[in-house]
Amino acid sequence: MFGKFAMHKNEKGQTALETAIILIAFVVVASVFAFTILSAGSSSTEKGKQAIQAGLEGVQSSMNIKGSVIAQGSGGNVDDIIFTLSLVAGGSPVNMSTADKEVVIGYKDAEQFENDVSWDIAWIVSKQTPADDLLEEGELAELTVDLGSLGTPLSANTAFNLEIKPPKGAVLNLNRTTPAAIQPVMDLN
């Protein structure tokens, strides 16, 4: 019986060693877990940043209307709409070539919808001599939208919408109403 007590005598060191081993194991497991969580957090933050950037590119319009919108009319109908476009600050260049047709202009009013009306471009301010087809920062392009091919001509007191659709970015809407009397040149406020 005496040998039995001697065998279990002074086990305090064993308990402290076992506790230290368990504590070290917990710390190692916790650090591996923390590394995994931080890595996943960094990855999801980067994916979130990319999603926000892509969303901003889709929402922000890359072009802006500068100055007045002019309507040219004859015979009681509007034949052409003329306005000036510029690039928004920090916007990417837009190919304004009429041959490549990257920018599409749509027309709609209460009577009709045309997804692709013809338009022409004249460069007011261009960085290139001769002007290239890219609308770049600091440049101004005058667009003339031909409404002569509409099924129902645009007449007096008619609300209409032009949608300028670039290949990237949001659609630029131009909402106007024609005046009560059609003149040869009208400023559409």
ABEGO torsion letter per residue (X at the ends): XAAAAAAABGAAAAAAAAAAAAAAAAAAAAAAAAAAAAAAAAAAAAAAAAAAAAAAAAABBABBBBEBBBBBBBGGBBABBBBBBBBBBGBBBBBABAAAGABBBBBBBAABBBABBBBBBBBABBABOBBBABBBBGBBBBBBBBAAABABBBBBGBBBBBBBBBABEBBBBBBBBBBABBBABBBBX
